[in-house]
Amino acid sequence: LPEFDMPALDPYYTESYSMEYDGGQLRGKLVATDVRTYGLAKAHFLSVKPEMVDDLFRLDIDLEIPKLLIDGNYDVDGFVASFKIGGQGFFNISMEDMRCTWDISGHVVDDKWVVEHFKMTPTIGGMKIWFSDLFNGNDDL
């Protein structure tokens, strides 16, 4: 949608994304670069529910995506229990029969919506994940 200065949905490109996680047995840092996501253009919006209370605006969105493919480069360093994982290379993730609920909220300031909260709750029918060299060249793992 060039008239709205919106990026293309297929593929949707993300230059860089980083994430840190510390959930007990799983902890570490992941940096993904040159990430391409295919399938967003086939999303079907099932419901969009807006809510405005004073200056707080909230959207509750339900959607389904038949197939989604994500690929790119990664660099990861972390632990699964006492096993060290780490490496860098290429990854791809494929998902089918995905349904998501998005909860997006934030205040309206000077007639602009400032998103302060975004929560995505997915339900995935099937998923395959592949990482090259996830264990720093250790073929036994």
C-alpha positions as CSV (number, residue, x, y, z in Angstrom):
1,L,0.0,0.0,0.0
2,P,2.3,2.8,-1.2
3,E,-0.3,5.5,-0.6
4,F,-0.1,4.7,3.1
5,D,3.7,4.2,3.2
6,M,3.2,0.6,4.4
7,P,5.7,-2.2,3.6
8,A,4.9,-5.2,1.5
9,L,3.3,-8.1,3.3
10,D,4.7,-10.8,1.1
11,P,7.5,-11.1,1.9
12,Y,7.5,-9.0,5.0
13,Y,11.1,-8.0,5.7
14,T,12.7,-7.4,9.1
15,E,16.3,-6.2,9.0
16,S,17.1,-7.2,12.6
17,Y,15.3,-8.7,15.6
18,S,16.8,-9.6,19.0
19,M,15.3,-11.4,21.9
20,E,16.5,-12.5,25.4
21,Y,14.7,-15.2,27.4
22,D,15.2,-16.5,30.9
23,G,12.5,-19.1,31.7
24,G,14.2,-21.5,34.1
25,Q,15.5,-24.4,32.0
26,L,15.6,-22.3,28.8
27,R,17.7,-19.1,28.7
28,G,19.7,-17.2,26.2
29,K,19.8,-14.5,23.5
30,L,18.9,-14.7,19.8
31,V,19.6,-12.2,17.1
32,A,17.9,-12.7,13.8
33,T,18.8,-10.7,10.7
34,D,17.6,-10.4,7.1
35,V,14.3,-12.1,8.1
36,R,11.7,-12.7,5.5
37,T,8.1,-13.8,6.3
38,Y,5.9,-15.2,3.6
39,G,2.1,-15.8,3.9
40,L,0.9,-12.7,5.7
41,A,-1.0,-11.6,2.6
42,K,-3.2,-14.6,3.0
43,A,-4.3,-13.7,6.5
44,H,-8.1,-13.7,7.1
45,F,-9.4,-11.3,9.7
46,L,-12.1,-13.1,11.7
47,S,-12.9,-10.1,14.0
48,V,-11.7,-6.7,14.9
49,K,-13.1,-5.2,18.2
50,P,-12.1,-1.6,19.0
51,E,-12.6,-0.1,22.5
52,M,-12.0,3.5,23.6
53,V,-12.1,4.5,27.3
54,D,-11.0,8.1,27.9
55,D,-7.7,8.4,26.1
56,L,-6.9,4.6,26.1
57,F,-7.6,2.8,22.8
58,R,-7.6,-0.9,22.5
59,L,-7.9,-3.4,19.6
60,D,-8.7,-7.0,20.0
61,I,-8.1,-8.8,16.7
62,D,-8.6,-12.5,15.7
63,L,-7.1,-13.7,12.5
64,E,-6.1,-16.9,10.8
65,I,-3.2,-17.6,8.5
66,P,-3.2,-20.8,6.4
67,K,0.6,-21.1,5.9
68,L,3.5,-19.1,7.2
69,L,7.2,-19.4,6.3
70,I,9.9,-17.4,8.0
71,D,13.6,-17.6,7.1
72,G,16.7,-15.6,7.7
73,N,20.1,-15.6,9.5
74,Y,20.6,-16.1,13.2
75,D,23.1,-15.9,16.0
76,V,22.2,-17.6,19.3
77,D,23.9,-18.2,22.6
78,G,22.2,-19.9,25.5
79,F,21.3,-23.0,27.6
80,V,18.7,-25.7,27.6
81,A,18.9,-27.1,31.1
82,S,22.7,-27.6,31.5
83,F,23.3,-28.1,27.7
84,K,25.0,-25.1,26.1
85,I,23.5,-24.2,22.7
86,G,24.9,-21.6,20.4
87,G,25.8,-21.0,16.8
88,Q,25.1,-18.9,13.8
89,G,23.8,-19.6,10.4
90,F,20.5,-19.9,8.5
91,F,17.1,-20.8,9.9
92,N,13.6,-21.5,8.6
93,I,10.3,-22.0,10.4
94,S,7.1,-23.2,8.7
95,M,3.7,-23.1,10.3
96,E,0.2,-24.3,9.2
97,D,-3.3,-23.6,10.4
98,M,-2.3,-20.7,12.5
99,R,-4.9,-18.7,14.4
100,C,-3.8,-15.6,16.4
101,T,-5.4,-13.2,18.8
102,W,-3.7,-9.8,19.0
103,D,-4.4,-7.5,22.0
104,I,-3.0,-4.0,21.2
105,S,-3.5,-1.0,23.5
106,G,-2.1,2.4,24.2
107,H,-3.0,6.0,24.9
108,V,-4.0,8.6,22.2
109,V,-1.7,11.6,22.5
110,D,-2.1,14.6,20.2
111,D,-4.5,12.6,17.9
112,K,-1.9,9.8,17.5
113,W,-2.2,6.3,18.9
114,V,0.9,5.4,20.9
115,V,1.0,1.6,21.1
116,E,2.2,0.6,24.6
117,H,1.1,-3.0,24.8
118,F,1.1,-5.7,22.1
119,K,0.3,-9.3,23.1
120,M,0.0,-12.1,20.5
121,T,-1.5,-15.4,21.4
122,P,-1.0,-17.9,18.6
123,T,-2.5,-21.4,18.1
124,I,-0.6,-23.4,15.6
125,G,-1.8,-26.6,13.9
126,G,1.6,-27.7,12.7
127,M,5.2,-26.3,12.8
128,K,8.6,-27.3,11.6
129,I,11.8,-25.5,12.7
130,W,15.3,-25.9,11.2
131,F,18.6,-24.2,12.2
132,S,21.9,-24.8,10.5
133,D,24.8,-25.3,13.0
134,L,22.7,-24.8,16.2
135,F,25.3,-26.6,18.3
136,N,28.5,-24.9,17.1
137,G,29.4,-27.8,14.8
138,N,28.7,-30.6,17.3
139,D,27.0,-33.3,15.2
140,D,26.2,-35.5,18.2
141,L,23.7,-32.9,19.5
